[in-house]
Amino acid sequence: MRKAVLAAIMLGILAPTAGALARSGCGSQPLPPLPSVNCKTLRPVCRCDSKGQNCHWKFICKR
């Protein structure tokens, strides 16, 4: 039951942004790490240099 709830939460969080993020220079979105105690969730953000190259994923804490 807990896994099903967690999966539903993750789909609800990631589904609206997955299409926009997949089109970015970072490619497909990786699974987020487990949030720390003081974070409700982690939001994926694609970071690139000023030329739009050397992109990587960074996860931002949402409290």
LUMDRENRO-381277 format. One line per field, with one value per atom (N, C-alpha, C, O): residue in three letters; atom name; x, y, z negated. Coordinates in nm, 2 decimals, padded with zeros to 4 digits. Layout:
BEGIN
type <- [ALA;...] .
atom <- [CA;...] .
px <- [X;...] .
py <- [Y;...] .
pz <- [Z;...] .
***
This chain:
BEGIN
type <- [MET;MET;MET;MET;ARG;ARG;ARG;ARG;LYS;LYS;LYS;LYS;ALA;ALA;ALA;ALA;VAL;VAL;VAL;VAL;LEU;LEU;LEU;LEU;ALA;ALA;ALA;ALA;ALA;ALA;ALA;ALA;ILE;ILE;ILE;ILE;MET;MET;MET;MET;LEU;LEU;LEU;LEU;GLY;GLY;GLY;GLY;ILE;ILE;ILE;ILE;LEU;LEU;LEU;LEU;ALA;ALA;ALA;ALA;PRO;PRO;PRO;PRO;THR;THR;THR;THR;ALA;ALA;ALA;ALA;GLY;GLY;GLY;GLY;ALA;ALA;ALA;ALA;LEU;LEU;LEU;LEU;ALA;ALA;ALA;ALA;ARG;ARG;ARG;ARG;SER;SER;SER;SER;GLY;GLY;GLY;GLY;CYS;CYS;CYS;CYS;GLY;GLY;GLY;GLY;SER;SER;SER;SER;GLN;GLN;GLN;GLN;PRO;PRO;PRO;PRO;LEU;LEU;LEU;LEU;PRO;PRO;PRO;PRO;PRO;PRO;PRO;PRO;LEU;LEU;LEU;LEU;PRO;PRO;PRO;PRO;SER;SER;SER;SER;VAL;VAL;VAL;VAL;ASN;ASN;ASN;ASN;CYS;CYS;CYS;CYS;LYS;LYS;LYS;LYS;THR;THR;THR;THR;LEU;LEU;LEU;LEU;ARG;ARG;ARG;ARG;PRO;PRO;PRO;PRO;VAL;VAL;VAL;VAL;CYS;CYS;CYS;CYS;ARG;ARG;ARG;ARG;CYS;CYS;CYS;CYS;ASP;ASP;ASP;ASP;SER;SER;SER;SER;LYS;LYS;LYS;LYS;GLY;GLY;GLY;GLY;GLN;GLN;GLN;GLN;ASN;ASN;ASN;ASN;CYS;CYS;CYS;CYS;HIS;HIS;HIS;HIS;TRP;TRP;TRP;TRP;LYS;LYS;LYS;LYS;PHE;PHE;PHE;PHE;ILE;ILE;ILE;ILE;CYS;CYS;CYS;CYS;LYS;LYS;LYS;LYS;ARG;ARG;ARG;ARG] .
atom <- [N;CA;C;O;N;CA;C;O;N;CA;C;O;N;CA;C;O;N;CA;C;O;N;CA;C;O;N;CA;C;O;N;CA;C;O;N;CA;C;O;N;CA;C;O;N;CA;C;O;N;CA;C;O;N;CA;C;O;N;CA;C;O;N;CA;C;O;N;CA;C;O;N;CA;C;O;N;CA;C;O;N;CA;C;O;N;CA;C;O;N;CA;C;O;N;CA;C;O;N;CA;C;O;N;CA;C;O;N;CA;C;O;N;CA;C;O;N;CA;C;O;N;CA;C;O;N;CA;C;O;N;CA;C;O;N;CA;C;O;N;CA;C;O;N;CA;C;O;N;CA;C;O;N;CA;C;O;N;CA;C;O;N;CA;C;O;N;CA;C;O;N;CA;C;O;N;CA;C;O;N;CA;C;O;N;CA;C;O;N;CA;C;O;N;CA;C;O;N;CA;C;O;N;CA;C;O;N;CA;C;O;N;CA;C;O;N;CA;C;O;N;CA;C;O;N;CA;C;O;N;CA;C;O;N;CA;C;O;N;CA;C;O;N;CA;C;O;N;CA;C;O;N;CA;C;O;N;CA;C;O;N;CA;C;O;N;CA;C;O;N;CA;C;O;N;CA;C;O;N;CA;C;O] .
px <- [00.08;00.00;00.09;00.06;00.19;00.28;00.35;00.36;00.39;00.46;00.36;00.40;00.24;00.14;00.11;00.10;00.10;00.08;00.20;00.18;00.32;00.44;00.45;00.48;00.41;00.42;00.31;00.34;00.19;00.09;00.14;00.11;00.20;00.25;00.36;00.36;00.45;00.56;00.50;00.55;00.40;00.34;00.27;00.28;00.21;00.14;00.23;00.20;00.35;00.45;00.53;00.55;00.57;00.65;00.58;00.64;00.46;00.39;00.37;00.39;00.33;00.30;00.43;00.42;00.54;00.67;00.75;00.85;00.72;00.81;00.82;00.94;00.72;00.73;00.82;00.90;00.80;00.88;01.03;01.12;01.05;01.19;01.26;01.38;01.19;01.25;01.29;01.39;01.23;01.27;01.40;01.45;01.44;01.55;01.68;01.68;01.79;01.92;01.97;02.07;01.89;01.93;01.88;01.93;01.80;01.75;01.64;01.57;01.62;01.51;01.54;01.66;01.44;01.45;01.49;01.42;01.59;01.62;01.53;01.45;01.53;01.45;01.51;01.63;01.43;01.48;01.53;01.48;01.63;01.68;01.57;01.48;01.59;01.49;01.52;01.63;01.41;01.43;01.47;01.45;01.55;01.59;01.47;01.36;01.49;01.39;01.31;01.19;01.38;01.32;01.26;01.22;01.26;01.20;01.08;01.08;00.97;00.85;00.88;00.85;00.94;00.97;01.09;01.13;01.15;01.25;01.20;01.15;01.23;01.18;01.30;01.40;01.29;01.40;01.41;01.31;01.54;01.56;01.68;01.78;01.66;01.77;01.86;01.81;01.99;02.08;02.18;02.24;02.20;02.29;02.38;02.35;02.49;02.58;02.51;02.40;02.58;02.52;02.50;02.42;02.56;02.54;02.44;02.42;02.38;02.28;02.34;02.28;02.47;02.54;02.58;02.56;02.64;02.69;02.58;02.59;02.46;02.35;02.35;02.41;02.29;02.28;02.15;02.10;02.11;01.99;02.04;02.14;01.96;01.98;01.84;01.74;01.83;01.71;01.70;01.79;01.59;01.57;01.47;01.36;01.50;01.41;01.29;01.30;01.17;01.04;00.99;00.96;00.98;00.94;00.80;00.75] .
py <- [-00.12;00.00;00.13;00.22;00.13;00.24;00.27;00.39;00.17;00.19;00.24;00.33;00.20;00.25;00.40;00.48;00.44;00.58;00.66;00.77;00.61;00.69;00.70;00.81;00.60;00.60;00.70;00.78;00.71;00.80;00.95;01.04;00.97;01.10;01.14;01.25;01.05;01.09;01.12;01.21;01.04;01.07;01.20;01.27;01.23;01.36;01.48;01.58;01.46;01.57;01.58;01.69;01.46;01.47;01.47;01.52;01.42;01.41;01.54;01.55;01.65;01.78;01.84;01.91;01.82;01.88;01.79;01.83;01.66;01.57;01.60;01.59;01.64;01.67;01.79;01.79;01.90;02.02;01.99;02.03;01.91;01.88;01.79;01.80;01.70;01.60;01.67;01.62;01.78;01.85;01.94;01.99;01.95;02.04;01.97;01.85;02.03;01.98;01.87;01.81;01.85;01.74;01.61;01.51;01.59;01.46;01.42;01.50;01.29;01.24;01.26;01.26;01.28;01.32;01.19;01.09;01.20;01.09;01.08;01.18;00.97;00.96;01.05;01.05;01.12;01.21;01.13;01.02;01.18;01.11;01.13;01.21;01.06;01.08;01.21;01.25;01.29;01.42;01.41;01.31;01.51;01.52;01.54;01.57;01.54;01.55;01.68;01.68;01.79;01.92;01.96;02.07;01.86;01.89;01.80;01.68;01.86;01.78;01.70;01.58;01.76;01.70;01.77;01.87;01.70;01.76;01.79;01.70;01.91;01.94;01.94;02.00;01.87;01.86;01.99;02.04;02.04;02.16;02.13;02.08;02.15;02.13;02.26;02.37;02.24;02.36;02.34;02.23;02.45;02.45;02.57;02.67;02.57;02.69;02.80;02.78;02.91;03.02;02.99;03.06;02.89;02.85;02.74;02.69;02.70;02.59;02.46;02.36;02.45;02.32;02.28;02.35;02.16;02.11;02.11;02.16;02.05;02.05;01.93;01.83;01.95;01.85;01.88;01.99;01.77;01.79;01.83;01.78;01.91;01.95;01.94;01.98;01.90;01.88;01.99;02.00;02.07;02.18;02.13;02.07;02.16;02.13;02.22;02.34;02.16;02.23;02.20;02.09;02.31;02.29;02.31;02.30] .
pz <- [00.00;00.00;00.00;00.07;-00.08;-00.09;00.04;00.08;00.11;00.24;00.34;00.42;00.34;00.43;00.40;00.50;00.28;00.24;00.29;00.34;00.26;00.30;00.45;00.50;00.53;00.67;00.72;00.82;00.66;00.70;00.68;00.76;00.56;00.53;00.63;00.68;00.66;00.76;00.90;00.96;00.94;01.07;01.07;01.17;00.96;00.95;00.95;01.01;00.90;00.89;01.02;01.07;01.08;01.20;01.33;01.43;01.34;01.47;01.54;01.66;01.47;01.54;01.60;01.70;01.54;01.58;01.67;01.73;01.68;01.75;01.89;01.95;01.96;02.10;02.13;02.22;02.05;02.07;02.04;02.11;01.93;01.89;01.99;02.01;02.05;02.14;02.27;02.33;02.30;02.42;02.40;02.49;02.28;02.24;02.27;02.31;02.25;02.28;02.18;02.20;02.08;01.98;02.02;01.96;02.12;02.16;02.06;02.00;02.05;01.96;01.82;01.77;01.74;01.60;01.52;01.53;01.43;01.34;01.23;01.20;01.16;01.04;00.93;00.91;00.85;00.75;00.63;00.60;00.56;00.44;00.33;00.35;00.22;00.11;00.05;00.03;00.02;-00.04;-00.18;-00.25;-00.23;-00.37;-00.46;-00.41;-00.58;-00.68;-00.67;-00.69;-00.64;-00.64;-00.50;-00.48;-00.41;-00.27;-00.25;-00.29;-00.20;-00.17;-00.04;-00.04;00.06;00.18;00.25;00.21;00.35;00.43;00.57;00.63;00.62;00.76;00.85;00.82;00.96;01.05;01.14;01.18;01.15;01.24;01.33;01.28;01.45;01.55;01.55;01.58;01.53;01.53;01.64;01.66;01.72;01.83;01.82;01.75;01.90;01.90;01.99;02.04;02.00;02.08;02.22;02.29;02.28;02.42;02.43;02.55;02.32;02.33;02.34;02.39;02.30;02.31;02.17;02.07;02.16;02.03;01.93;01.81;01.97;01.88;01.78;01.81;01.67;01.56;01.48;01.48;01.41;01.32;01.18;01.13;01.12;00.98;00.92;00.98;00.80;00.72;00.62;00.53;00.62;00.53;00.42;00.45;00.30;00.18;00.18;00.19;00.18;00.16;00.02;-00.01;-00.06;-00.20;-00.22;-00.33] .
***
